[in-house]
Amino acid sequence: MNEARETGTAADDEIAPREPIFNLPAIVLAVILVCAAVHLLRLYVLTPQQDIELLIRAAFIPVRYSGQYDVDFYAFSSPFTYTFLHGGWAHLIVNMIWLAAFGSPLASRIGALRFALFFAVTGVAAAFFFFAIHPQTQAPLIGASGSISGMMGAAARFAFHVDRSSGKGAFAGPLLPFRAVFRSRATLSFLAVWMIINIVTGVVGFVPGEDSQIAWEAHIGGFLAGFLGLRFFDRRQVYGR
C-alpha cells in the first residue's frame, strides 16, 4: 500500500506543473533586482565620495529646478532614476515587499510595457508633487515608494479585487467609477489608514533602522497619479470616471 501511494505521488508530480520559486511577473522581478543591484553597488563597490556623486546625479533634488542652477542632463533623468536608490536595507526591503504585493497583480493586468510606463509616470508625479511643496530643499529624494503608492492607488480602482484563476493574480473587472470607489467601505478604510500612516510617519520622520525621513508628500503624489491616471494604462475597457 505504501508503494502504491508513493507511485501515485510521483505520477502526480510529473503531471502537475511546479510552482516557480518567485511567482512574480518578470517586469516586477526585474525592478526588484535593479533596485537591489544599485543598493549593493553603493554599499560594496563605490567609495563614499563616489556614492555622494551618484546621489547628486541620480537622486531627485528639488532645488535643482528652482532656477538657481543650470538645467543639465540630470535634471531630466533624475525624476526617473531616483526610484532605484534607497536609504538602507530596511527602506529597500519594505519597498520591495510592497512592490511585489501591489505591482504583481497590476503588471499581470496591464502587461510589462504599460507597467514600466506606469512605474515611470507615477514616480515622476511623486517627485514633482514633493517639489511643489518643498521647491527649495536640497535634501535628495530617493526610493520607489512614490511609484508603489501609485500602484496602491491603482488597486483602489479595483477595490483590491484580484482574480487568481489563471494561476497568476491580476486585478479583475473593469475600473470602478470614482463614486463606486468612495462607496466601498473596505476601500475607504484602507485609504484612511494609508493616509494616516503616511502623515504620522512623515511628521515623526521615523524609518525603522534608518536615519532618513519619509517623504509622505511624494507618496500622496504617486497615489493620486495612479488613482486618477490608471485609465490611460489599462488594457481593458474603462467604465465611468
C-alpha positions in Angstrom: 0.0 0.0 0.0 2.8 2.4 0.8 4.5 1.6 -2.5 1.2 2.4 -4.4 0.9 5.7 -2.7 4.4 6.7 -3.4 4.0 5.7 -7.1 0.8 7.7 -7.3 2.5 10.8 -5.8 5.4 10.6 -8.3 3.0 10.4 -11.2 1.1 13.4 -9.9 4.4 15.3 -9.7 5.1 14.5 -13.4 1.7 15.7 -14.5 1.2 18.8 -12.2 3.2 21.9 -13.1 5.6 23.0 -10.4 5.2 26.4 -8.9 8.2 28.8 -9.5 10.2 29.9 -6.5 9.4 33.6 -7.3 5.9 33.7 -8.7 6.2 37.3 -9.8 5.8 38.9 -13.3 9.1 39.3 -15.0 8.9 43.1 -15.1 8.3 43.3 -11.3 11.2 40.9 -10.6 13.4 43.0 -12.9 12.6 46.2 -11.0 13.4 44.4 -7.7 16.7 43.1 -9.0 17.7 46.5 -10.3 16.9 48.2 -7.0 18.9 45.5 -5.1 21.8 45.7 -7.5 22.0 49.5 -7.2 22.0 49.3 -3.4 24.7 46.6 -3.4 26.8 48.8 -5.8 26.5 51.7 -3.5 27.4 49.7 -0.4 30.2 47.5 -1.6 31.7 49.0 -4.8 31.5 52.7 -4.7 33.6 54.8 -2.3 31.8 57.3 -0.1 32.8 60.1 -2.4 31.5 58.2 -5.5 28.3 57.5 -3.7 27.8 61.2 -3.0 28.4 61.9 -6.7 25.9 59.2 -7.6 23.3 60.8 -5.3 23.9 64.2 -6.8 23.3 62.9 -10.3 20.6 60.3 -9.8 18.6 61.4 -6.8 15.7 63.9 -7.2 16.9 67.2 -5.7 14.1 69.9 -5.7 16.4 72.9 -5.6 17.8 71.8 -9.0 14.6 73.1 -10.5 14.4 76.4 -8.6 16.1 78.4 -11.3 19.3 78.8 -9.2 21.2 76.2 -11.3 21.7 75.5 -15.0 19.4 72.8 -16.4 21.5 69.8 -17.3 21.0 66.2 -18.3 20.5 65.1 -14.7 17.6 67.5 -14.3 15.7 65.3 -16.9 17.0 61.9 -15.8 16.8 62.1 -12.0 13.0 62.2 -11.8 13.2 58.6 -13.2 16.4 57.3 -11.7 15.7 58.4 -8.0 13.3 55.5 -7.7 16.1 52.9 -7.9 18.0 54.4 -4.9 17.3 53.6 -1.3 18.5 54.8 2.0 19.2 51.5 3.6 18.3 47.8 3.8 15.1 48.4 5.7 14.0 51.1 3.2 14.8 48.7 0.3 13.2 45.6 1.8 9.9 47.3 2.8 9.6 48.9 -0.6 10.2 45.7 -2.4 7.7 43.8 -0.4 5.0 46.4 -1.2 6.2 46.4 -4.8 5.7 42.6 -5.0 2.3 42.8 -3.3 0.7 45.6 -5.4 2.9 45.6 -8.5 2.4 41.9 -9.4 -1.4 42.0 -9.9 -1.1 45.3 -11.7 1.6 44.0 -14.1 -0.4 40.8 -14.7 -3.3 43.0 -15.7 -1.8 45.7 -17.9 1.4 44.0 -19.2 5.1 44.6 -18.9 5.4 47.7 -21.1 2.4 49.5 -19.6 3.6 48.6 -16.2 7.1 50.1 -16.9 5.4 53.3 -18.1 3.1 53.4 -15.1 6.1 53.0 -12.8 7.9 55.8 -14.5 5.0 58.2 -14.7 3.9 57.8 -11.1 7.4 58.2 -10.0 7.8 61.5 -11.8 4.4 62.6 -10.4 5.5 61.8 -6.9 8.7 63.7 -7.3 7.1 66.9 -8.6 4.3 66.8 -6.1 7.1 66.7 -3.5 8.8 69.6 -5.4 5.6 71.6 -5.4 5.6 71.6 -1.5 9.4 71.8 -1.0 10.8 73.7 -4.0 13.9 74.9 -2.2 15.0 71.8 -0.3 18.5 70.5 -1.1 17.8 67.1 0.5 17.7 64.3 -2.1 14.5 62.4 -2.6 15.1 58.6 -3.2 13.1 55.4 -3.2 10.5 53.6 -5.2 7.7 54.3 -2.7 6.1 57.1 -4.8 5.6 54.6 -7.7 4.5 51.9 -5.3 1.9 54.4 -3.8 0.7 54.8 -7.4 0.1 51.0 -7.6 -1.9 51.3 -4.3 -4.0 54.0 -5.9 -4.5 51.7 -8.9 -5.5 48.9 -6.6 -8.2 51.1 -5.1 -9.8 51.4 -8.5 -10.4 47.7 -8.5 -11.5 47.6 -4.8 -8.4 45.4 -4.4 -10.2 42.5 -6.2 -7.7 40.0 -7.5 -8.5 37.1 -9.9 -6.2 34.2 -9.4 -8.0 31.7 -11.7 -5.3 31.9 -14.4 -2.5 31.0 -12.0 -1.1 34.5 -11.6 -3.1 37.0 -9.7 -4.4 40.0 -11.6 -6.7 42.9 -10.7 -10.1 41.8 -12.0 -13.1 43.5 -13.6 -13.5 47.0 -15.1 -12.1 50.1 -13.4 -14.6 51.2 -10.8 -16.0 54.7 -11.2 -14.8 57.1 -8.6 -18.2 57.2 -7.0 -18.2 53.4 -6.6 -14.7 53.5 -5.0 -15.8 56.0 -2.4 -18.9 53.9 -1.6 -16.7 50.9 -0.8 -16.2 50.6 3.0 -13.1 48.3 2.5 -11.5 50.8 0.1 -12.3 53.8 2.2 -10.9 52.1 5.3 -7.7 51.2 3.5 -7.3 54.8 2.1 -8.0 56.3 5.6 -5.4 54.1 7.3 -2.9 54.6 4.5 -3.3 58.4 4.7 -3.0 58.5 8.5 0.1 56.3 8.5 1.8 58.4 5.8 1.0 61.7 7.6 2.0 60.4 11.0 5.3 58.8 9.8 6.0 61.9 7.8 5.6 64.2 10.8 7.5 62.0 13.1 10.1 61.3 10.4 10.6 57.7 11.5 12.0 54.9 9.3 12.9 51.7 11.2 16.6 51.3 11.2 17.2 54.4 9.1 18.2 58.0 9.7 16.2 59.3 6.7 12.8 60.8 6.8 9.7 59.6 5.0 8.6 61.8 2.1 4.9 61.4 2.6 4.2 64.2 0.1 5.8 62.0 -2.7 3.6 59.1 -1.6 0.5 61.2 -1.9 1.6 62.5 -5.3 2.2 59.0 -6.6 -1.0 57.7 -5.2 -3.1 60.4 -6.8 -1.3 59.8 -10.2 -2.1 56.1 -10.0 -5.6 56.5 -8.8 -6.6 59.2 -11.3 -4.4 58.1 -14.3 -4.8 54.4 -14.3 -7.4 54.5 -17.1 -4.6 55.6 -19.5 -2.6 52.4 -18.9 -5.4 49.8 -18.5 -5.8 47.4 -21.4 -9.4 46.7 -20.7 -12.5 49.0 -21.2 -12.9 51.7 -18.6 -16.3 52.3 -17.1 -17.2 55.7 -15.6 -15.0 58.4 -14.1 
